[in-house]
Amino acid sequence: MKKLFLLLIAFSLASVVTACGDDDNNESNNDGNTTEQSFEVTDEEIVDEEEVVLSVNDKDIFGNKYNPVYYQTKQRLYQAGQDISDLELVKEQTFNELIAQELIRQDAIESGLEVTDEEVENRLENVKSEDEEGYEAYLKQFDLTEDAFKEQLKFNLLVDKYMTDVITVEEVPEEEIKELYEQLKEQNEDIMEYDEAKVFIEQQLTQQKQSEQLLTKIEELEESADIEKML
């Protein structure tokens, strides 16, 4: 299960596209979220699969793509302790995710990147062979069909290529790695030696810089995009 979640969530766009607005949302929603709430997605929240919910640069996004992202978004907010009775918040976060995904997809294609069906099938087989039970549990947890899961895989593979070919970051300076190591060491004296920890810290800092660059790229693309919400 761990490998599956690393594959699908380690570089979730959700954590990037909500970075700017979550502080205010957390503050306001957590203050009012004093009673226990249960998680569910009602029939009223589900959109007809063939209904156009969003247009990004004349590319229509339909309900069959909106619904699984809405479900995942609501569950993520629920797990973060936010007030999921605020359905406008859930919808807005869902739109943010869908817009970011589509902008990245369009820019990746314009950059000459593509993901073949064979690549998707190979990744799916790898996921199943590594953790069949985890795969089934993931589908059940997020109420996904295999086709919807394959769409996520395809997008994740495209993001991988996009991060390699388009979102480039400079090498992390040794000083930054040492500085973070010292901070971690103050928090935990039993931390591994610097030479062992260096590679992990460098990876973390690189991913952080990539996330920042990706957020900046999404904001740039959104500024010039023609976006229309239908809900």
N, C-alpha and C positions, 0 to 999 in steps of 0.2 A: 504493500500500500504506500509505503514511504516513497518508493521510486516513482510511482504513478503521480503522486502529488508534486514531487520535485519536477517531473516532466511538465505538468500542466499549470502549476501555480507559481513555481519559483520566479518566473518572470511574467506574472500576470499584469496585463495593462491596467487592471482595476486599481492596483496600488499606485500606479503612476498618474492616471487621469483624475483621481480623487485627491491627489496630494495637496492641491491648492485650496480645496474647499472643505476638507474634512475637519479642520480644526474648529471652524465655526459651527459646523453641523454637530460635531461631537459635544461641544460645550452646551449647545442649546438642547440637544436631544437627550443627553445623559442627565441633565438637570431635571427633566420631566419624566424620565424613565425610572420611576421609583417602584412600580409594581411589576410582578412577574408577568411576562408575556409568552405566548406560545407561537410557534412558527407554522404558518400555513399560507398557501396561495389559493385564493378563492376563484371560483369560476368567473366572477366579475372582473378579476384582474387579468384573465387570459384573453388574448387578442386572437381573432380569427387568423389562421395561418396564411391566408391569401390576402389579408388586408395590408395595405401600404401604411407603415407607421412613421417612416422617416425617409427623407431624400437627401443624399449627400453628393453634390456636384452631378445632379441628374441621375444618380444611381439609387434606385428604390430599395429600401430595406423592408422586408415583409414580416408578418407576425410569426412565421415559423422560425425566424432568427431572433426576433424580439423576446419571445416567450422563455426560451432557456436562459438567456442572459438576464432577464427580469428575475427568474427564479433564483439564479446564482447570486445576483446582486442582493436580493432580499435576504437570502440566507447569510450572506457575508455581513450585512448590516446587523442581522439578528445575533450572529456570533460575536460581533463587536459590541453588543449591548445597546445598540441604538434603537430608537422608537420606530418599529416597523409598521405601526399603525398610521404613520405619516406616508401614505401611498404616493403623494406627490414627490417626496424625497426619493423613494424607491424608483419611481418612473424617471426622475431627472438623472439619477445616478446611472440607470440603465441606458438612457440616451447618451450620456457622456461616454460610456463604454462603447456603445455601438458606433458613435461618431468617430472616436479615436481609432477603433478597429478599421473602419472603412477608409479613413484618411491614410492610415499606414498601408492598407492593402493597395489603394490606388497609387500611392507614391512608390511603393515597392515595384508594382507592375511597370510604372513609368521609368523606373530605374533598370528595367530589364530583368527583374527577378521573377521566378515562377516556381511553383511546387507541382510536381507531377502526381498523377494518381498512384503510380508505382511507389513513390516515396511515402505517400500517406499509408498505403497498404503495408509497406515494410515496417513503418513505425507502429502501426496498429498491431501487427503480429509480434513485434518486440514487446509492446506493452502487455499483451495477453500472455506471452510466454514467460515474462518476468513475474507477473502477479495477476493471474486470472481472477482470483477472488477479489483482489483490490480493484480490478477493472469493473467487475460486476457491481461492487459496492459503490463505486464512484458514479456509475450510471444511475443507480437507485437513489443515491443521496441527492443528486442534482436533477433527477427526473429527466434523464437524457435518453434518446434513442441512439443506436450505434451510428446512424447517419449524422446526427447532430454532433456526436463525439468526434467523428471523422472530420467534420467541418472545423472543429476546434483544433484538432491535430494539424490540419492543413494550414490554418492561420498561424499556429505556433511555429511550424516549420518555416513559414514565410518570415515571421518575426526574427527567427534565428538568422536567416540569411540577411535580413534587413539590418540587424544589429552588427553583422560582420562587415557588410559592404557599404552601408550608408552612415550608420551611427558610429563614428570613430572617436576614440578618446586617446589622449596622450598617456604614455606610460606613467604609472603612479610613482612619484618620487620616493626615494628611500626614507626621507625625513618624515613623510606622512605615515608610512608604515610603522616606523619606530614610535612616532607620537601616539598612534592608536594602540600599539602594543603596550606602551607604558600606562595608558589609561585603563586598559583591560587588566594589566598586572596589579594596579591599585585596587581594583574591584575583586580580584581573585589572585592570591599569592601562589596558588597551585597551578597556574597557567603553564603550558608547555614552554620550553625554551624558545627564544626568539627565532633561531634558525629553522625550527620546526613550524612555528606559527606563521612565519613570514608569508608563505605561499597562500595560506587561507585568508590572511588579512589583506593581501594584495588583491585576491579575487573579490573580496567583499567591497573594497574601495573602488575597484574597477566597475563592478556592477552598479554601485551607487552613482558613479560618474555617468555610466551609460543611461541609467534611469533619468538623471537630470537632463542629459542631452536629448533623450527621447521625448521628455515632457516639453522641452523647448521646441523641438521639431513639430510636435503635435500642435502646439500653440501657433506656430508659424503657419502651418497648413490650414488651421481653422480660421485664421484671420482672412485668408483669401478664398475660403470655401463658400459655396452656395448651399446652405443647410436649411431644410424645412421640416419641422416636426408636425405630424398629422394627428397626434393624440393630445 
